[in-house]
């Protein structure tokens, strides 16, 4: 159901006005010597470039009407997210990129498929107008969860190395010796999406709902979508962190179940 | 299998190091063809200055580290062919600063019995544990006392006892006496001796100090990346 007011278009001049916010950030950085001007410049440039490219690519994909391009695009989004996680997580002693990518591909596809096919009930389930925005939200939010969970896994294993090795030296296998760290890492990954459910609608209005309302949708329809999204994000962060931590944890130990992190 | 206390040791080695080599990241050679035989029921002490590789050797025997070259055999089988948890349920390493899980003395002593590798092993009763704690000179330590309240020496004795409860084939002890007073040292010595005699448990103890046991089967000194008998030459007891 659409409301009376249609979506107002944003033209080039309005985009220029919005750039004033970046000028504010750059000025603050200059005045206080924060050294963020370069990052602000590249960040702004990338925001424009990436979103414009995304807009054109999505337009193309919407026209093709075939699951192939939709799934390929979704795969590229996940690959990019896995790459960002790789650069964000500082650990270099453990090769975690491939298990992270594999877990994200498997876990996020399942969640997005369940939401589009069974919760929203889109026909066909891969319809790009639904599959890609919903999948994008899954990836974007769970990417942070996975990064947090991996940081916690590596950090805790290093910090608790003495305790982990004590358990190993008494005959524990790597799973038994790292059970507490495993739980801590999964919990760290899940907490942000649970906290988001606590604050949604009170502390902030989430992006999807805001977008739908701006596009003229009935707020009561928009909130239902948002509820689905919030629940979906709990599912995707849970499945994402669980799979990633489960696979990467094994790589923190050698063939004799010896801890490789020093 | 096993040996009479003080008598000749005839059995095959439980653990055998053959020509181990290891170079430190700074290029300094740590082990240069190190050889060692650990026999059933043998009480072996390895001495040497800090940084000479004593701890690394114990960690290698427990498969926490790997040599660049050479072989370690456990009951004749190369360590590469033995799953880590299987090895460590029989060859138990007690670190210089042993870790504890949060909880009581009793909880800590029973931790290993929850592991798959010890699941079929009967748990000792609280009475048995009490008796063993007393023998370790810990009469004043209640089973329900938090390990947070224990001294470093008490924690170390607790760690040794936790390992002994698993009836290991080999016990690898890293500086076990460093945090103990003379009386506690004597209690631990006596307990280790009893286990060695009754269960043919091999005990390998490393220390940077002088030999702690009055009559060891062998005292070996780490010298230029090899083990040599203290005050003697290579090929003495223990070093093959």
Interface residues (C-beta under 8 A of the other chain):
Chain A: X162 X163 X165 X166 X167 X168 X169 X170 X171 X172 X173 X176 X254 X255 X256 X257 X258 X259
Chain B: X62 X63 X64 X65 X66 X79 X83 X84 X85 X87 X88 X89 X92 X93 X94 X95 X97 X98 X99 X100 X101 X111 X112 X114 X115 X116 X117 X118 X159 X162 X163 X166
